[in-house]
Amino acid sequence: MMRNKIFKAMMMIGLVAATATTSMAGSALTPIYAAEMEAAQGNQVVNGVLDFGKGSASININGNEGQSLVGKKFEIFQLFNAENSKDGESINYTFHPEFANAIQTVVANALNKKNGTQLRPADVTEYMAIDYIQTLNSKPVEGVDTPQELEGRYSDFRYFVEDVRTQIKKENKSGEIITVQSTKSDNSISITGLVYGYYVVDELSKADENGEQWFASSLCMVNTANPDAQVNIKSDYPKITKKIQEDDNKDAVKNDGWNDIGDYEIGQTVPYKFESTIPNMNGYDTYYYAWHDKMDEALTFHADKAKMEIVINSKDGKSYKLKDDEYVLTEKPQDGSGDTFKVEVMDIKKIVDREFNKMNNNQENDYTGLNVTLKCEATLNELAALDTGRPGFENDVRLEFSNDADSNGKGETGFTPWDTVVCFTFEVDGLKTNNHDKVLQDAKFRLYSDKECKNEVYVKKNPNQGQGGYVVMNRDLVGGTDHTGGTSPKDVIEMVSDANGIFKIYGLDQGTYYLKETDAPDGYRPLLDPIVINVKPTYTTDRNSYVKGDGATEKTLKKLEGTAHIKSFYNGAFKDEDINLHTDVNQGNLDIKVINEVGKKLPITGSSAMLVIVCAGAALMGGVIVSNRKRSKKEEE
């Protein structure tokens, strides 16, 4: 009989436990059951709503402005049941049995630390736990409908909740995991069909190693669903955009030339700018903030802090430039990332809190409207000659940032998506012939940027093996500014047409160039005036929405056009020609033929008729002389 009673009692306990485990009153599922439930029900928030159908309470989660909740995951725990008095004057909390031990463990540790006692978790009663938690309320209020102020992100209550969540995980228990497939129009979601209770909402979303998601994890959000709870996402993550400064047609490009697309000469300095936001860093002890940059091999990074600046700006116009010792610059970090360089600010929160101090009574700062601008430079190098035109030379950046306030900013980081800009360069393929289409060797040329031919565009032999031709050396390389100033490079040379009449110039910018023939081949007259060459690429009108890889398509560099104005002087007259050059946008080249006309011999005096008369006269005189000699001989005989 006694055995039967014990057996029935055990069956009842198991039934109650199973009922508690599977009901949304706690939705406290073991990992196995949680996985089965998620597989069966999906727990997908669609159109902003997920209904568990267990009660009339709900939790509404509101996303941050500009940061969609789509793709985020949350885990929901019910720590306590909540019961209202009939008149609504009072509210009473009781343990949810699934998480009672976790709460008792954390409260026992807290009370022992505070009072020097030796309480065991089992010694902590329900009233002791609830009373202790209420002491953590900085501004306690009575009644069900009385508004409460949120606790600070550095409050004792915050750390208590995190300790409870950690203890729950140690006990291998979990709550309901939900995934947001789509939100309401205001970027919020509603979890409905809950019983009245005291709930913890824990955001699970973090960035993966590839930066496919760039969420930051939120501090635990806590509220009483009685009947409704409103919780605002406490996670915040920065955003970054990269810009390149086009130096031509700035008025058309706008924003002083800063956009996603540019073109340059080989050797020219390429300016870059990273613009990123400062997120809400409240809740973090420290905040890691780092830029990761990857450049095409045709770009040479200027790894010099003197060529770099990092400035924090506020919406009210205040700015602060980071000192050299406040950030770390690493070129080609040996971490397997393949980054060209990395710039790290180990604790940007410390700097911002010092320079932009707007602390409230909870020691929380106001980070709204703060952003960071990092400027750096690179040079378009000689490898660009191997790939003029499409697809261009891309440069990518992403931001690494602290994304888990529970880790106090140490070790837990996420990444923004990569943002990419692109630049291009072009080539002129020259062919030297005469007007009979015979190729001419040894014609000599120099290139200039001005019609007076005072500012030479320096070139040198192309160092890329097997390619031939010449590459431009922009004056940025020799202390000048683009086409002016600086010193003449030691390896500057004059261009010469080869045995096939060919001379190629790699690494040209858009704009106007002046090709001057300094010496014609032997027997030919050089052109007196320089040939005016216009290089005209056409880009997309949407210059601020570049997508990685689009440089290889017509989406970015839509077409390439070129013209040449040639002035010559032959046969006593000047001749002006305007020619549309043949171009290949994929190869980025413009074909130009430079023609020398075949020279004619100068005239001589006399004529061919006079020569005939002279010859005939000479023959006649010779005949007369012979005849006279014969006659004289006969007379002597």
Secondary structure, DSSP 8 states (H G I E B T S, - for coil): -HHHHHHHHHHHHHHHHHHHHHSTTT--B-HHHHHHHHHHHTTEEBTTEEE--S-SEEEEEE--TT---TT-EEEEEEEEEEEE-TTSS-EEEEE-GGGHHHHHHHHHHHHHHHH-----GGG--HHHHHHHHHHT-SS---SSS-------TTSHHHHHHHHHHHHHHHTT-B-EEEEES---TTSEEEEEEE-SEEEEEEE-----TT-S----B---EEEEESSEEEEE-------EEEEEE--S-HHHH-GGGEESEEE--TT-EEEEEEEEE----TT-SS--EEEEEEE-TTEEE---GGG-EEEEE-TTS-EEE--GGGSEEEES-SSSS--SEEEEETTHHHHHHHHS----TTS----TT-EEEEEEEEEE-GGGGGG-STT-EEEEEEEEEE-BGGGTTSS-EEE---EEEEEE-EEEEEEEEETTS-B-S--EEEEESSTTS-SB--EEE--STTT-SEEE--GGGGTSBTTBSS---TT---EE--TTSEEEEEEE-SEEEEEEEEE--TT----SS-EEEEEEEEE-S-TT---TTGGGSTTTEEEEEEEEEEEEEETTEEEEEEEE-EEETTTTEEEEEEEE--------SS-HHHHHHHHHHHHHHHHHHHHHHHHHHHHH-
